[in-house]
Amino acid sequence: MTDPLNVTDRTRLRRSHERGHFDRKTIYAILDAMPMCHVGLIQNDKPIVIPTIQWREGDHVYWHGSNASRSLKTSENADVCLTVSLLDGMVMARSAMHHSVNFRSVMIFGRPTMITDPAQKAQKLDALIEALYPGRVELLRPMSEQEVKATAILSMPIEEASAKIRSGGPVDDDEDYALPIWAGVLPIQHTVGAPQADPRNLPTAKMPDTINDFKIG
C-alpha cells in the first residue's frame, strides 16, 4: 500500500513540490478521512463539478447517485477528476502575501465504469454504509430490488492520483519577523455533535453504541 503512483503530467506539482505526495498510504488516508468529494467532468461541452459521497475499497474509489442522473451517465468511461479536501487550519502571517491554510487534499484522474450487476451493486451499497457507519448494515432492513435498480454506482481505479498537504506555521520574509505583529495558526477540527433522535423512533429503538464512535477528518 506504500508503493508510489507514477507521476504524470496531470498529477505533477508545478509549485510547492515539497507538499506533493504520491504514495498510496497518504492518498488513501485522506480519502478515508473525508467522504465528501467533488467530481469534475464535461457535460454538453461545459465543465461541471458535482458534490457527492465517495468511499474506497482497496485500490478503487466509488460514488453513487440516481440511475437517472445525467452527470453519472456522462461520467461513464469519460475523463473525470475526483477531489477530496480537508481544511486543517488558518495560517496568519505578518504580511497578507504569506497568509495561507493548512490542508490535506487528493486529486484522482481516471475513467469510471458503471457497476450494473444487481448483486454487486447491493454489495457496494452495503460497503458505502459500512465505510461511514461500521456495523450498521446488519441492523438495517435489506435493500429492495427497486432501491438497488434505482441507484447508479461508478467505480474508478486509483492509478493516476496525488495528494497535496500543507502543515505548520507561517513562513514570513526574514525582515518581517522583527515586526510586532501576531502570527500563528488557528487549528480547525471536524467535530461530531450529539446524536439527534428521529422523533418517529419507536420506544424500543435503542441507539447503537457505535453511533458515539463516529468520527470524521
C-alpha positions in Angstrom: 0.0 0.0 0.0 3.0 2.3 0.3 4.1 1.8 -3.3 4.2 5.2 -5.1 2.0 6.0 -8.0 3.6 7.1 -11.3 3.8 10.9 -11.6 2.0 12.1 -14.7 1.7 15.5 -16.4 -1.7 15.9 -14.6 -0.5 14.9 -11.1 2.9 16.6 -11.1 3.0 19.7 -8.9 4.3 22.7 -10.7 4.8 24.7 -7.4 5.5 23.8 -3.8 6.8 20.4 -4.8 7.5 19.5 -1.1 3.8 19.4 -0.5 3.2 16.6 -3.0 2.7 13.0 -2.0 2.3 10.1 -4.4 2.2 7.1 -2.1 -1.0 5.1 -1.7 -0.8 5.2 2.1 -1.1 9.0 2.2 -3.7 9.2 -0.5 -5.9 6.5 1.0 -5.7 8.1 4.5 -7.2 11.3 3.1 -9.9 9.6 1.1 -10.9 7.5 4.2 -11.0 10.6 6.4 -13.4 12.6 4.3 -16.4 11.0 2.5 -17.5 14.3 0.8 -15.9 14.8 -2.6 -16.4 16.8 -5.8 -16.3 15.2 -9.3 -15.4 17.4 -12.2 -16.5 16.4 -15.7 -17.5 17.8 -19.1 -21.2 17.7 -19.8 -22.7 19.1 -23.0 -19.3 20.7 -23.8 -19.4 22.6 -20.4 -17.5 21.9 -17.2 -19.5 21.0 -14.2 -18.5 19.9 -10.7 -20.8 17.5 -8.7 -20.6 17.2 -4.9 -21.2 13.7 -3.7 -20.1 11.0 -1.3 -17.2 8.7 -2.1 -15.9 5.6 -0.5 -12.8 3.5 -1.1 -12.4 -0.3 -1.3 -8.9 -1.4 -2.0 -7.4 0.4 -5.0 -10.8 1.7 -6.3 -12.9 4.7 -5.4 -16.7 4.6 -5.7 -19.5 7.1 -5.8 -23.3 6.7 -6.4 -26.4 8.6 -7.3 -29.7 8.2 -9.1 -29.9 5.9 -12.0 -31.5 8.8 -13.9 -28.6 11.2 -13.1 -27.2 12.8 -16.3 -23.9 13.5 -14.6 -23.3 9.9 -13.7 -24.3 8.7 -17.2 -22.0 11.3 -18.7 -19.1 10.3 -16.4 -19.1 6.6 -17.5 -16.0 5.9 -19.5 -15.2 9.6 -19.7 -12.3 11.6 -18.2 -13.2 12.9 -14.8 -11.3 14.4 -11.8 -12.4 13.5 -8.3 -11.1 15.6 -5.4 -11.3 15.4 -1.7 -10.1 18.2 0.7 -9.8 18.8 4.4 -9.2 22.2 5.9 -7.0 21.8 9.0 -6.1 25.4 9.9 -6.0 29.1 9.1 -2.4 30.4 8.8 -1.9 34.0 9.7 1.4 35.6 8.8 3.0 39.1 9.2 2.0 40.1 5.7 -1.1 39.4 3.6 1.0 37.7 1.0 2.1 34.9 3.3 -1.3 34.1 4.8 -2.2 30.5 4.0 -4.2 27.5 5.1 -3.2 24.1 6.4 -4.9 21.4 4.4 -4.9 17.8 3.1 -6.2 17.1 -0.4 -6.3 14.4 -3.1 -6.9 14.6 -6.8 -7.7 11.4 -8.8 -7.9 11.3 -12.6 -9.5 8.5 -14.5 -12.3 7.0 -16.5 -15.0 5.4 -14.2 -17.1 2.4 -15.2 -20.7 1.7 -14.2 -21.5 -1.3 -12.0 -24.5 -3.0 -13.5 -24.8 -6.4 -11.8 -27.6 -6.1 -9.2 -25.8 -8.3 -6.6 -22.5 -6.4 -7.0 -24.4 -3.1 -6.7 -26.1 -4.2 -3.5 -22.7 -5.3 -2.1 -21.2 -1.9 -2.9 -24.1 0.0 -1.3 -23.6 -2.1 1.8 -19.9 -1.2 1.7 -20.8 2.5 1.5 -22.9 2.3 4.7 -20.1 0.2 6.4 -17.5 2.8 5.4 -19.5 5.6 7.0 -21.1 3.6 9.9 -19.2 0.4 10.7 -21.5 -2.3 11.9 -24.7 -0.6 10.8 -25.7 -2.8 7.8 -26.6 -5.7 10.0 -29.1 -3.5 11.8 -30.9 -2.4 8.7 -33.7 -3.9 6.6 -32.3 -5.4 3.4 -32.5 -3.1 0.3 -35.3 -3.8 -2.1 -34.7 -4.7 -5.7 -36.2 -1.4 -6.7 -33.9 0.6 -4.5 -30.9 -1.2 -6.0 -32.2 -0.7 -9.5 -32.8 3.0 -9.0 -29.2 3.5 -7.9 -26.2 4.0 -10.1 -22.7 3.3 -8.9 -19.4 4.3 -10.6 -16.1 2.7 -9.9 -12.7 4.2 -10.7 -9.2 2.7 -10.2 -6.8 4.8 -8.2 -4.0 4.8 -10.7 -3.4 8.5 -11.5 -3.5 10.5 -8.3 -1.7 12.8 -6.0 -2.0 14.2 -2.5 -1.1 17.8 -1.5 -0.6 18.7 2.1 0.3 21.9 3.9 1.0 21.9 7.7 2.9 24.1 10.2 3.0 27.8 10.9 3.5 30.9 8.7 6.6 31.4 6.6 7.4 35.1 6.6 10.1 37.2 5.0 13.1 37.3 7.3 12.9 41.1 7.8 9.2 40.8 8.8 10.0 38.7 12.0 11.1 42.0 13.6 7.6 43.4 13.3 5.3 43.5 16.4 2.6 41.6 14.5 0.9 38.5 16.0 1.2 35.5 13.7 0.2 31.9 14.1 -2.3 29.1 13.3 -6.0 28.8 14.1 -6.4 25.0 14.1 -9.7 23.7 12.5 -11.1 20.4 13.6 -14.1 18.4 12.3 -16.3 17.6 15.3 -19.4 15.4 15.6 -22.2 16.7 17.7 -24.6 14.8 20.0 -26.9 12.5 18.1 -30.4 13.8 17.5 -33.0 11.1 17.5 -35.8 10.9 14.9 -39.0 11.8 16.8 -40.7 8.9 15.0 -38.3 6.3 16.5 -40.2 3.6 18.3 -39.8 3.5 22.1 -38.0 0.1 21.6 -35.4 1.5 19.1 -32.2 1.9 21.0 -29.3 3.9 19.7 -26.3 1.6 18.9 -23.2 2.2 20.9 -21.3 2.6 17.6 -23.0 5.9 16.9 -20.9 7.5 19.6 -17.7 6.2 17.9 -18.4 8.1 14.7 -15.5 10.2 13.6 -14.6 12.3 10.5 -11.5 14.0 9.4 
